[in-house]
Amino acid sequence: MNLVPFGSVCSLQNGRAFKPEEWSASGTPIVRIQNLNDETKPFNYCDFEVEKRFHVDSGDLLFSWSGTPGTSFGAFFWNRGKGFLNQHIFRVDIDERHVDKNYLRYAINSKLDLIIYQAHGGVGLKHITKGKLEAVEIPLPPLPEQKRIAAILDKADAIRRKRQQAIQLADDFLRAVFLDMFGDPVTNPKGWEVVTLNDVLDAIESGSSPKCDTRVASDGEWGVLKLGAVTTGVFLSSENKAIFSDYNPNPKHEVQQGDLLFTRKNTYDLVAAVALVEKKTTGLLLPDLIFRLCSKECIDKYFLWKLLSNVSIRSKVQALASGAAGSMPNISKANLKTVDVILPPMEEQIKFAEICRKTASLKNGNEDFLGIQGRIFSSLTQKAFRGEL
């Protein structure tokens, strides 16, 4: 299949660097990276007009070229009306007489590992230059073939998305049950006992981040978790990188079923994510950017997971993050221990945990199927861009 540089089939328009003082409560939404990969994230708005080159509208193809590998990078369709493009996102403009926009999205996303490898920056926060992105080579068959490939991948992707929606509904249900049983954990309308995290944790442990390959660990290999394993609030064992074979892993750092994991370092909107390892896993190590929260007997892990995942509590925790200019914000163990949390009676926590477990049994089927669909989609994508589909 004919390979061409990405930049030869499109032009890339970067967004505008909006200053915080230019944000407003109403006006035109400013499209930031967080609005691309999570439609629940709030907008900042701009109440004045900006140059037309920074405008986006439904149907535009956008590419996020900065942020956390595994969660921020990638091509997305924008389908939420008029907006102003923020910095660190390219609008991808093409001539649709020669290139199918949907095909182009799949094609460039199939190169994300290469793009992230070529990105520069500190641990966990990287950027790819416009020149390097434009030089990435993608297959470009004739337009009818592009449309055929995109249609096949669309069908496979639609099945994945339906499973993701089912999992999201289960998570929404648990959030609603938590609020019904315990109320807002910050305002504490039910008057529960208030303690600090230090009172309910035996320890806060962290691992290490050895040099790794860019690929996912195979069966029998050791892998180290990426931030993406926890970022969504659901543990994703597939979000890992294979460790080079000459590394001698510390068994104390191996992730175990029942571990409660917390991202201590990330961008401000993604830091302080929490996920519970609900299913048995082997050969995965804890990195230094993720804490393992070891709880005491006075608090149930399911309750603590959903408590720390609550929007009100998480906002409080995120406010503790700090870091030097240009670096990702970090939450120290000492600061995390100071966070005030509610502590309802154990019998109430156990009731909630039982609901979580029953919901998890329903979710697990969808998650297992989602994993299978993910592998099928990955296989189809690889075949498509090798000319074998």
CORKA-V932698 format. One record per residue. D_CENTER is the distance of its C-alpha to the mean C-alpha in whole Angstrom. Layout:
d_center:D_CENTER
d_center:D_CENTER
//
This chain:
d_center:32
d_center:33
d_center:30
d_center:30
d_center:28
d_center:25
d_center:27
d_center:30
d_center:29
d_center:27
d_center:27
d_center:24
d_center:24
d_center:22
d_center:22
d_center:24
d_center:23
d_center:24
d_center:25
d_center:24
d_center:28
d_center:27
d_center:25
d_center:26
d_center:26
d_center:27
d_center:28
d_center:26
d_center:22
d_center:20
d_center:17
d_center:14
d_center:11
d_center:9
d_center:12
d_center:11
d_center:8
d_center:9
d_center:12
d_center:13
d_center:12
d_center:16
d_center:18
d_center:20
d_center:23
d_center:26
d_center:30
d_center:31
d_center:31
d_center:30
d_center:31
d_center:30
d_center:29
d_center:26
d_center:26
d_center:23
d_center:24
d_center:23
d_center:23
d_center:22
d_center:20
d_center:17
d_center:16
d_center:13
d_center:15
d_center:13
d_center:11
d_center:8
d_center:9
d_center:7
d_center:4
d_center:7
d_center:10
d_center:12
d_center:14
d_center:14
d_center:17
d_center:18
d_center:20
d_center:20
d_center:24
d_center:25
d_center:23
d_center:23
d_center:21
d_center:19
d_center:19
d_center:17
d_center:17
d_center:19
d_center:21
d_center:22
d_center:26
d_center:28
d_center:31
d_center:31
d_center:34
d_center:33
d_center:29
d_center:27
d_center:24
d_center:22
d_center:23
d_center:22
d_center:19
d_center:19
d_center:21
d_center:19
d_center:15
d_center:17
d_center:18
d_center:14
d_center:15
d_center:18
d_center:17
d_center:15
d_center:18
d_center:20
d_center:18
d_center:19
d_center:18
d_center:18
d_center:16
d_center:12
d_center:13
d_center:15
d_center:16
d_center:18
d_center:22
d_center:23
d_center:26
d_center:24
d_center:21
d_center:25
d_center:26
d_center:24
d_center:26
d_center:25
d_center:27
d_center:29
d_center:32
d_center:34
d_center:33
d_center:34
d_center:32
d_center:29
d_center:29
d_center:30
d_center:27
d_center:24
d_center:26
d_center:25
d_center:22
d_center:21
d_center:23
d_center:21
d_center:18
d_center:19
d_center:20
d_center:16
d_center:15
d_center:18
d_center:17
d_center:13
d_center:16
d_center:18
d_center:15
d_center:14
d_center:18
d_center:18
d_center:16
d_center:17
d_center:21
d_center:20
d_center:19
d_center:22
d_center:24
d_center:23
d_center:24
d_center:27
d_center:28
d_center:27
d_center:27
d_center:25
d_center:25
d_center:25
d_center:28
d_center:29
d_center:32
d_center:33
d_center:34
d_center:32
d_center:33
d_center:31
d_center:30
d_center:28
d_center:25
d_center:28
d_center:30
d_center:28
d_center:26
d_center:28
d_center:26
d_center:23
d_center:22
d_center:20
d_center:20
d_center:21
d_center:19
d_center:22
d_center:22
d_center:20
d_center:20
d_center:17
d_center:17
d_center:16
d_center:19
d_center:22
d_center:24
d_center:26
d_center:24
d_center:22
d_center:19
d_center:17
d_center:13
d_center:10
d_center:8
d_center:5
d_center:8
d_center:8
d_center:5
d_center:5
d_center:9
d_center:10
d_center:11
d_center:10
d_center:13
d_center:13
d_center:10
d_center:13
d_center:16
d_center:19
d_center:22
d_center:25
d_center:28
d_center:30
d_center:27
d_center:29
d_center:26
d_center:27
d_center:27
d_center:26
d_center:23
d_center:22
d_center:19
d_center:21
d_center:21
d_center:21
d_center:19
d_center:17
d_center:15
d_center:13
d_center:11
d_center:14
d_center:13
d_center:10
d_center:11
d_center:13
d_center:11
d_center:8
d_center:10
d_center:12
d_center:10
d_center:12
d_center:12
d_center:15
d_center:16
d_center:19
d_center:20
d_center:22
d_center:20
d_center:22
d_center:22
d_center:19
d_center:19
d_center:17
d_center:16
d_center:18
d_center:15
d_center:14
d_center:17
d_center:19
d_center:20
d_center:24
d_center:25
d_center:29
d_center:31
d_center:31
d_center:27
d_center:26
d_center:22
d_center:21
d_center:22
d_center:21
d_center:17
d_center:18
d_center:20
d_center:17
d_center:14
d_center:17
d_center:16
d_center:20
d_center:19
d_center:16
d_center:17
d_center:20
d_center:18
d_center:16
d_center:20
d_center:21
d_center:18
d_center:20
d_center:21
d_center:23
d_center:23
d_center:21
d_center:19
d_center:15
d_center:16
d_center:17
d_center:18
d_center:21
d_center:23
d_center:26
d_center:24
d_center:22
d_center:25
d_center:26
d_center:24
d_center:26
d_center:25
d_center:27
d_center:29
d_center:31
d_center:33
d_center:32
d_center:34
d_center:31
d_center:28
d_center:29
d_center:30
d_center:26
d_center:25
d_center:27
d_center:26
d_center:22
d_center:24
d_center:25
d_center:22
d_center:20
d_center:23
d_center:23
d_center:19
d_center:19
d_center:21
d_center:19
d_center:16
d_center:19
d_center:20
d_center:16
d_center:16
d_center:20
d_center:19
d_center:16
d_center:18
d_center:21
d_center:19
d_center:18
d_center:22
d_center:23
d_center:21
d_center:23
d_center:26
d_center:26
d_center:25
d_center:28
d_center:30
d_center:31
d_center:29
//
